[in-house]
Amino acid sequence: MVIRFRDYGKRLSDFEEEILVRCPQCERTAKVLTINSEQSSFSSIKRITCRHCSYTKQQSKDGKRKAAVLLWQNNYMAQRNSSYGILDHFFGLPLWLQSSCCGQVLWAYNEAHLNFLESYVQSRLQERLPDDTLGWHNGSLASRLPRWIKLTQDREKVLQKIQHLKQRL
């Protein structure tokens, strides 16, 4: 059991280098990878590849605009139809690591994101540290987690679902 969790300001975008999604062709695990990571994550080009059926698709040149539209559609559809699931905001494909938990959807982009969630939920003490450039701010992933994940009464249920998602890797 992790006693202390220290929030070093990791953001959700820090986990976007590799996103596990459901392949649109064979319904197995595919990866959305960043091609040119030297640029900012919003302007970087993404490519989906499936090692099972060799499906490959690259994001178009106007991917930034499409990503914003897909993110909005993703949130809208998830609220309208809970069976639709959570989508990645680059290609609009369902995330591989998602499961219903406590009446909500627990999801993660990849194993590193899942480990981050696990260490947060397991800890008895969560500490926030100020950012070197921004100071105290509310942009870190830990500060943006939904309330139901943070509640101690649901801790065991959330940890069980995290272990279930780890088995899917």
Secondary structure, DSSP 8 states (H G I E B T S, - for coil): ---EEEE----GGGGTTEEEEE-TTTSSEEEEEES-TTS-TTTS-EEEE-TTT--EEE--TTHHHHHHHHHHHHHHHHHH-GGG--B-TTT--BBSEEEEETTEEEEESSHHHHHHHHHHHH-SEEEE--BTTTBS-S-SHHHHS-HHHH-GGGHHHHHHHHHHHHHT-
